[in-house]
Amino acid sequence: MSWNGHQFSKPCIFLHQENLASTMMLRGYAPEDEVQELFPTDQIGNELALQILLMHGKTEAAVNLLSACLIPRVGVWWAYLCLQLVQDDIQQDLAKDGCTPTERRQKSVDALAAKLTDTSGIEQDISERMKSIEQLRSELEEKVKNRDYLTPDQRLEVKLNYIRQFMEQMRDSLPQDVLGDPNAPLPMEDVVNQFKEMALRELDQYHESLTPKPEAEHPLSFGPVYRALEEKTQAIKPALDEEMGKHFPLKLKGLPPLPSASKKAAAVQAALRWLLVPSDENGQLACQAAIAAKSGPESMLAYAAFWSSTNLKTETGIAPTNPALPPIGISKTLLQLALQEGGEMDYDERYRRFLELGIECADGTCTWDEHGQPVRTDPTAPASNAAPADDSVFHARSGFGRHA
């Protein structure tokens, strides 16, 4: 075994690197510039660094720091608990309607497409417009029916009779000497022409009001507009389906097939097996399971177990694991879990829950038993059976070396 059980006889809060500088040097912790600017110096303790990050609301940065501070075996346990947390959340969300996030998204797209292609409102509007047109036509017919309808010739005759009467009145009002003088001016010529033009103009307007000119489009010309609108709306769903097919899920030629659920579960079990018995053999099995799982948080968790305390076999011999690899495996596992689709918790909520679990694992209040089940203790409760000072009764197969 590459792990000798040291530091498990005391509360497993952090590694032996107690300040930020040693964590950055020995554990590969490399915070972003905006995060590092929050620290007054790199000589502060890790606990103070965590408090500074939490005061500034940097939950994700605090999780990344904690992953570099924890003992690798405890870090794998922490990542395992976070994996169980996210999987339970996804399963509970799936049990509500039995739909995966992809199926739920497809239903949402179908509902949106159905809403956009629904023409019932347009048809109702056309029907109401047709009723209004029919009502207006009936009213016009009723008006024509209730009045003395005259033909155009009869209306013209009425106008001419009116003009004749007016002319006779004008003639009677003129002096008699003017009427008998052939050289006298005819003041009525302009008046007659104006009346004639006015009568003809009014006659034309009246005729047009009763018999309107045929329009280029019938009032039922909503048909072309409706057909064009229907064509556009019917094209929405195929366009959405095509776009969904491009991105959900991503389908590219040459990509390896996705791992099965059994291989993912095998990777998780391999990580748990190493957690209970952190031997080189179990580490190699975790590596093989991680390769079979290809990608995802399950594969990264198995890699984190492999990197935590297992020697790497090279072509020339055995090389010790880079101490920066376990924190990377743990933090990447948590990142992939936070990005996983489904469940009610969003990205930020998951990181908050990850931090809570990490603190419980760091202070030793959340350990594991020989079956890999969580064992939580109250840190404020007095210990009934205190462990001896030496490691003579240390149990390497489970827990943090505490007595039950």
C-alpha positions in Angstrom: 0.0 0.0 0.0 1.2 3.5 -0.8 -0.9 4.9 2.0 0.3 4.3 5.5 -2.6 5.8 7.5 -0.8 8.8 8.9 -2.8 11.8 10.1 -6.0 9.7 10.4 -5.8 9.5 14.2 -6.6 13.2 14.6 -9.4 15.4 13.2 -8.8 15.5 9.5 -9.2 19.2 8.9 -6.4 19.9 6.3 -3.2 18.5 5.0 0.1 19.2 6.7 0.4 22.3 4.5 -1.2 24.8 6.8 -0.7 28.0 4.9 -1.7 29.2 1.5 1.8 29.3 0.1 2.5 25.6 0.8 -0.9 24.7 -0.7 0.0 26.6 -3.9 3.5 25.1 -4.0 2.9 21.5 -3.1 -0.7 20.9 -4.1 -0.8 22.9 -7.4 -3.4 25.3 -6.2 -3.5 28.2 -8.7 -6.3 30.7 -8.0 -7.4 33.2 -10.6 -6.0 36.7 -10.4 -9.2 38.2 -9.0 -9.3 35.6 -6.3 -5.6 35.9 -5.4 -6.0 39.7 -5.1 -8.4 39.0 -2.1 -5.6 37.5 -0.1 -3.3 40.0 1.8 -0.4 37.5 1.6 0.2 33.9 0.7 1.5 33.2 4.2 -2.0 33.2 5.7 -3.6 30.0 6.9 -5.9 28.0 4.7 -8.8 28.5 7.1 -8.4 32.2 6.9 -8.2 32.1 3.2 -11.5 30.2 3.1 -13.1 32.7 5.3 -11.9 35.6 3.1 -13.4 33.9 0.0 -16.7 33.2 1.7 -16.9 36.8 2.9 -16.6 37.9 -0.7 -19.2 35.4 -1.9 -16.7 33.3 -3.8 -18.3 29.9 -3.2 -16.8 28.2 -6.2 -13.3 29.5 -5.4 -13.7 28.3 -1.8 -14.6 24.8 -3.1 -11.5 24.8 -5.3 -9.3 25.8 -2.4 -10.9 23.2 -0.1 -10.2 20.5 -2.7 -6.5 21.4 -2.6 -6.5 21.4 1.2 -8.2 18.1 2.0 -6.3 14.9 2.4 -6.8 13.1 -1.0 -8.7 10.2 0.5 -11.1 12.5 2.3 -11.4 14.5 -1.0 -12.4 11.5 -2.9 -15.0 10.8 -0.2 -16.3 14.3 -0.5 -16.6 14.1 -4.3 -18.4 10.7 -3.9 -20.9 12.4 -1.6 -21.4 15.2 -4.0 -22.0 12.7 -6.8 -24.6 11.0 -4.8 -26.2 14.3 -4.0 -26.5 15.4 -7.6 -27.7 12.0 -8.8 -30.4 11.9 -6.1 -31.5 15.4 -7.2 -31.7 14.4 -10.8 -33.7 11.2 -10.0 -36.2 13.1 -7.9 -36.7 15.6 -10.7 -37.1 12.7 -13.2 -39.7 11.0 -11.0 -42.0 14.1 -11.3 -43.0 13.6 -14.9 -40.7 10.8 -16.1 -39.0 13.0 -18.7 -35.3 13.6 -19.1 -34.1 17.2 -19.5 -33.8 16.6 -23.3 -37.4 15.2 -23.5 -38.6 18.1 -21.3 -36.9 20.6 -23.6 -38.4 18.9 -26.7 -41.8 19.2 -25.2 -41.3 22.8 -24.5 -40.2 23.4 -28.1 -43.2 21.5 -29.4 -45.5 23.5 -27.2 -43.9 26.8 -28.4 -44.2 25.7 -32.0 -47.8 24.7 -31.6 -48.5 28.1 -30.0 -46.8 29.9 -32.9 -48.5 27.8 -35.6 -52.0 28.1 -34.0 -54.2 30.0 -36.5 -57.4 29.8 -34.6 -57.1 33.5 -33.6 -56.5 34.5 -37.2 -59.4 32.5 -38.4 -61.6 34.0 -35.7 -60.5 37.5 -36.8 -61.3 36.7 -40.4 -64.7 35.4 -39.4 -65.5 38.5 -37.4 -64.4 40.7 -40.4 -66.6 38.8 -42.7 -69.6 39.2 -40.4 -68.9 43.0 -40.3 -68.8 43.1 -44.1 -72.0 41.1 -44.4 -73.7 43.4 -41.9 -72.5 46.5 -43.8 -73.8 45.0 -47.1 -77.2 44.3 -45.5 -77.4 47.8 -44.1 -76.7 49.3 -47.5 -79.2 47.1 -49.2 -81.8 48.1 -46.5 -81.0 51.8 -47.1 -81.5 51.4 -50.9 -84.6 49.4 -50.3 -86.2 52.0 -48.0 -85.7 55.0 -50.3 -87.1 55.7 -53.7 -84.5 54.3 -55.9 -84.0 56.1 -59.2 -82.1 55.0 -62.2 -79.3 57.2 -63.3 -81.4 58.6 -66.1 -84.2 59.4 -63.7 -81.8 61.1 -61.3 -80.4 63.1 -64.1 -83.9 64.2 -65.1 -84.6 65.3 -61.6 -81.4 67.4 -61.6 -82.3 68.9 -65.0 -85.8 69.7 -63.8 -84.3 71.5 -60.8 -82.0 73.5 -63.1 -84.9 74.4 -65.4 -86.9 75.6 -62.5 -84.0 77.6 -61.3 -83.4 79.0 -64.7 -87.0 80.1 -65.0 -86.9 81.8 -61.7 -83.7 83.6 -62.7 -85.3 84.6 -66.0 -88.4 86.0 -64.3 -86.2 88.0 -62.0 -84.3 89.7 -64.9 -85.5 92.9 -66.5 -87.7 92.5 -69.5 -85.5 94.8 -71.7 -82.6 92.5 -71.2 -84.5 89.5 -72.3 -85.5 91.1 -75.6 -82.1 92.6 -76.5 -80.0 90.2 -78.5 -76.8 92.2 -77.7 -77.4 92.1 -74.0 -74.9 90.0 -72.0 -76.0 86.6 -70.9 -75.1 86.5 -67.2 -76.7 83.2 -66.8 -74.3 81.2 -69.0 -71.6 80.8 -66.4 -74.2 80.1 -63.8 -75.8 77.4 -65.9 -72.4 75.8 -66.7 -71.5 75.7 -63.0 -74.8 74.2 -62.1 -74.5 71.7 -64.8 -71.0 70.7 -63.7 -72.1 70.5 -60.1 -75.1 68.4 -60.9 -73.0 66.0 -63.0 -70.4 65.8 -60.2 -73.0 65.1 -57.6 -74.6 62.6 -59.8 -71.3 60.7 -60.3 -70.6 60.7 -56.6 -74.1 59.5 -55.8 -73.8 56.8 -58.4 -70.4 55.7 -57.1 -71.8 55.5 -53.5 -74.5 53.1 -54.6 -72.6 51.2 -57.2 -68.9 51.2 -56.1 -66.2 50.4 -58.6 -65.0 46.8 -58.5 -62.0 46.6 -56.3 -58.7 44.9 -57.3 -59.2 42.5 -54.3 -62.4 41.3 -52.8 -63.0 42.0 -49.2 -62.3 38.3 -48.7 -58.7 39.0 -49.9 -57.6 37.9 -46.4 -57.0 34.6 -48.1 -53.5 35.4 -49.6 -52.4 37.0 -46.3 -53.7 34.1 -44.3 -51.9 31.6 -46.6 -48.6 33.4 -46.4 -48.9 33.6 -42.7 -49.8 29.9 -42.4 -46.8 29.0 -44.6 -44.4 31.0 -42.3 -45.9 29.6 -39.1 -45.8 26.0 -40.3 -42.1 26.4 -41.1 -41.3 27.2 -37.5 -41.5 23.7 -36.0 -39.3 22.0 -38.7 -36.8 24.8 -38.2 -36.8 24.4 -34.4 -36.5 20.6 -34.8 -33.6 21.0 -37.2 -31.8 23.4 -34.8 -32.5 21.0 -31.8 -31.0 18.2 -33.8 -27.8 20.2 -34.3 -27.2 20.9 -30.7 -29.3 18.6 -28.4 -27.6 16.3 -28.3 -24.4 17.2 -30.2 -23.9 14.8 -33.1 -20.6 14.9 -34.9 -19.0 12.3 -37.0 -16.0 10.5 -35.4 -17.1 10.9 -31.8 -16.8 7.8 -29.7 -20.0 6.2 -28.4 -21.3 7.4 -25.1 -20.5 5.0 -22.2 -23.3 2.9 -20.8 -24.8 3.5 -17.4 -23.2 0.2 -16.2 -19.7 1.5 -17.0 -20.4 4.7 -15.2 -21.7 2.9 -12.2 -18.6 0.6 -12.3 -16.3 3.7 -12.2 -18.1 5.0 -9.1 -17.8 1.6 -7.4 -14.1 1.4 -8.3 -13.6 4.8 -6.6 -15.5 3.6 -3.6 -13.5 0.4 -3.5 -10.3 2.4 -3.4 -11.8 4.7 -0.7 -12.4 1.7 1.6 -9.1 0.0 0.8 -6.7 2.5 -0.7 -4.2 0.0 -2.2 -2.3 0.2 -5.4 -4.3 -2.7 -6.9 -7.6 -0.9 -6.2 -6.1 2.3 -7.7 -5.2 0.5 -10.9 -8.8 -0.9 -11.0 -10.1 2.6 -10.6 -7.9 3.8 -13.5 -9.2 1.0 -15.8 -12.8 1.8 -14.8 -12.2 5.5 -15.5 -10.9 4.7 -19.0 -13.9 2.5 -19.7 -16.3 5.3 -18.5 -14.5 7.6 -21.0 -15.8 10.9 -19.6 -18.2 12.5 -17.1 -18.0 13.0 -13.3 -18.0 9.3 -12.7 -14.9 8.8 -14.8 -13.2 11.8 -13.2 -14.0 10.5 -9.7 -12.3 7.2 -10.5 -9.3 9.1 -11.9 -9.2 11.2 -8.7 -9.0 7.9 -6.7 -6.3 6.6 -8.9 -4.2 9.8 -8.6 -4.7 10.1 -4.9 -2.3 7.5 -3.6 -1.3 5.1 -6.4 2.0 5.0 -8.1 2.0 5.5 -11.8 3.4 2.7 -13.9 5.5 4.0 -16.8 7.5 2.2 -19.5 10.7 2.5 -17.5 9.3 1.8 -14.0 7.2 3.2 -11.3 6.8 7.0 -10.7 5.1 8.7 -7.8 1.9 10.5 -8.5 2.1 14.3 -8.9 0.6 15.7 -5.7 -1.2 18.3 -7.8 -3.3 15.6 -9.6 -5.7 14.6 -6.7 -6.9 18.2 -6.2 -7.4 18.6 -9.9 -9.4 15.3 -10.1 -11.6 16.4 -7.2 -12.2 19.9 -8.4 -13.0 18.7 -12.0 -15.4 16.1 -10.6 -17.2 18.8 -8.7 -17.2 21.1 -11.7 -18.7 18.4 -14.0 -21.3 17.6 -11.4 -22.3 21.3 -11.2 -22.7 21.5 -14.9 -24.7 18.3 -15.2 -28.1 18.7 -16.7 -31.3 18.0 -14.8 -32.4 18.3 -11.2 -33.9 21.3 -9.3 -30.6 22.7 -8.1 -28.8 25.2 -10.4 -25.1 25.7 -10.7 -24.7 28.0 -7.8 -26.9 26.0 -5.5 -24.9 22.9 -6.2 -21.7 24.6 -5.3 -23.2 25.8 -2.1 -24.2 22.3 -1.2 -20.8 21.0 -2.2 -19.1 23.5 0.2 -21.4 22.4 3.0 -20.5 18.7 2.4 -16.8 19.6 2.1 -16.8 21.4 5.5 -18.4 18.3 7.1 -15.8 16.1 5.6 -13.0 18.4 6.5 -13.8 18.7 10.2 -14.4 15.0 10.5 -18.1 15.1 11.2 -19.0 13.2 8.1 -17.0 10.0 7.7 -17.7 6.5 6.3 -18.2 3.1 7.6 -16.9 -0.3 6.3 -19.7 -0.4 3.8 -19.1 3.1 2.4 -22.1 4.6 4.0 -22.0 8.1 5.5 -21.5 8.3 9.3 -22.3 11.8 10.7 -21.4 12.8 14.3 -22.2 15.9 16.3 -19.0 17.8 16.9 -20.4 19.4 20.0 -21.3 16.1 21.7 -18.7 14.7 24.2 -16.8 11.7 23.0 -18.0 8.5 24.8 -15.0 6.4 23.7 -11.9 8.4 23.1 -9.3 6.9 20.9 -5.8 6.1 22.4 -2.9 8.4 21.6 -1.1 5.8 19.5 -2.3 4.1 16.3 -2.4 0.6 17.7 -6.1 0.2 17.2 -6.1 2.0 13.9 -8.5 0.4 11.3 -7.2 1.0 7.8 -10.3 -0.3 6.0 -12.7 2.5 6.9 -13.3 5.8 8.5 -10.8 8.3 9.8 -9.4 6.0 12.5 -12.0 6.8 15.1 -13.7 4.2 17.2 -17.4 3.6 16.6 
